[in-house]
């Protein structure tokens, strides 16, 4: 953000919702094609945060296996798990924080992202991906525009 706050704003308000929502919420309809899309797109997470990305990919493969065995996964479990991964991937927002020394603070750091993930899951399941992406972008805009306008660079 210190180098180009407007690029940071575009990334947070436009690009992040367009990528994160298909990765973390497209599969909530429990269709194999949606899970495959999430699996392919989750490669983006692996390149930036390999441990969380790999764990998320294993979770999606697990869903594919369950569907292949004609066993429907519990939707609550899917929503909570997806929201937890959504929250964990946002740990990268905290660059000057030593997680090894303060791992117990993690729920407080990403708790708001977990709750937002649950809300976005509700929007996805009841209103569709388009509204989910729009809400995510609006949510980020409310947080990031004041930062871009009022932070000294």
C-alpha positions in Angstrom: 0.0 0.0 0.0 2.9 2.4 0.7 4.0 2.3 -2.9 0.7 2.7 -4.8 -2.4 3.1 -2.7 -4.7 3.2 -5.7 -3.5 -0.1 -7.1 -3.9 -1.5 -3.6 -7.5 -0.2 -3.6 -8.3 -1.7 -7.0 -6.8 -5.0 -5.9 -8.8 -5.0 -2.7 -12.1 -3.8 -4.0 -12.2 -5.4 -7.5 -9.7 -8.2 -7.9 -9.8 -9.8 -4.5 -13.6 -10.4 -4.5 -13.5 -11.7 -8.1 -10.9 -14.3 -7.1 -11.8 -15.1 -3.5 -15.5 -15.7 -4.0 -15.2 -18.4 -6.6 -12.4 -20.0 -4.6 -14.1 -20.0 -1.3 -17.8 -20.0 -2.1 -18.5 -21.4 -5.6 -18.4 -25.0 -4.3 -21.1 -24.3 -1.7 -23.6 -25.6 -4.2 -21.9 -29.0 -3.9 -21.6 -29.5 -7.6 -18.6 -31.3 -8.9 -17.9 -28.7 -11.6 -18.0 -25.9 -9.0 -15.6 -27.8 -6.8 -13.2 -28.4 -9.7 -13.2 -24.6 -10.5 -12.4 -23.9 -6.8 -9.7 -26.5 -6.9 -8.1 -25.0 -10.0 -8.4 -21.4 -8.7 -7.0 -22.4 -5.3 -3.6 -22.8 -7.0 -3.4 -19.1 -6.6 -3.5 -19.5 -2.8 -0.8 -22.2 -3.0 1.6 -19.8 -4.7 1.1 -17.1 -2.0 0.5 -19.2 1.1 1.3 -22.8 0.4 0.3 -24.4 3.7 -3.2 -23.0 3.8 -3.6 -23.4 0.0 -2.6 -27.0 0.1 -4.9 -27.7 3.1 -7.8 -26.1 1.2 -7.1 -28.2 -1.9 -7.1 -31.3 0.2 -10.5 -30.3 1.6 -11.9 -29.7 -1.9 -10.6 -33.1 -3.0 -12.3 -34.6 0.0 -15.6 -33.1 -1.1 -15.0 -34.5 -4.6 -14.4 -38.0 -3.2 -17.6 -37.7 -1.0 -19.7 -36.7 -4.0 -18.1 -39.5 -6.1 -19.2 -42.0 -3.5 -22.7 -40.5 -3.8 -22.5 -39.2 -0.2 -23.7 -35.6 0.2 -21.4 -33.6 2.6 -23.0 -31.8 5.4 -23.7 -28.2 4.2 -23.1 -26.7 7.6 -19.6 -28.3 7.7 -18.9 -27.1 4.2 -19.9 -23.5 5.1 -17.9 -23.4 8.3 -14.9 -25.0 6.8 -14.9 -22.7 3.8 -15.3 -19.7 6.1 -12.4 -20.9 8.3 -10.1 -21.2 5.3 -11.3 -17.7 4.1 -10.3 -16.3 7.4 -7.0 -18.1 7.6 -5.9 -16.9 4.2 -6.3 -13.4 5.5 -3.5 -14.0 8.0 -1.3 -12.7 5.3 -2.8 -9.2 5.9 -0.6 -9.1 9.1 2.9 -8.7 7.8 4.7 -7.5 11.0 3.3 -10.1 13.3 5.2 -13.1 14.7 2.7 -16.0 14.6 5.0 -18.5 16.3 5.1 -16.3 19.4 1.5 -15.2 19.4 -0.5 -18.0 17.7 -3.2 -17.8 20.3 -4.1 -14.4 19.0 -5.0 -15.8 15.5 -8.8 -16.2 16.3 -8.9 -12.5 17.2 -7.0 -11.4 14.2 -9.2 -13.2 11.6 -12.4 -13.6 13.6 -14.0 -10.8 11.6 -13.1 -12.5 8.3 -14.6 -15.7 9.6 -17.9 -14.0 10.4 -17.8 -12.2 7.1 -17.2 -15.5 5.4 -20.3 -16.9 7.0 -22.3 -13.9 5.9 -20.9 -14.2 2.3 -21.8 -17.9 2.3 -25.4 -17.0 3.2 -25.5 -14.5 0.4 -24.0 -17.0 -2.0 -26.5 -19.8 -1.1 -29.6 -17.6 -1.1 -28.9 -14.9 -3.7 -26.1 -16.2 -5.9 -22.4 -15.6 -6.8 -23.0 -12.2 -8.4 -24.4 -10.7 -5.2 -21.7 -12.4 -3.1 -19.0 -10.8 -5.2 -20.7 -7.4 -5.1 -21.1 -7.5 -1.3 -17.5 -8.5 -0.8 -16.3 -5.7 -3.0 -18.5 -3.2 -1.2 -17.4 -4.5 2.2 -13.7 -4.1 1.2 -14.4 -0.6 -0.3 -15.9 0.6 3.0 -12.7 -0.5 4.8 -10.1 0.4 2.2 -11.3 3.7 0.6 -10.9 5.7 3.9 -7.5 4.1 4.3 -6.4 5.2 0.8 -7.8 8.7 1.3 -6.6 9.5 4.8 -3.4 7.5 5.3 -0.2 9.3 4.8 2.1 7.5 2.3 
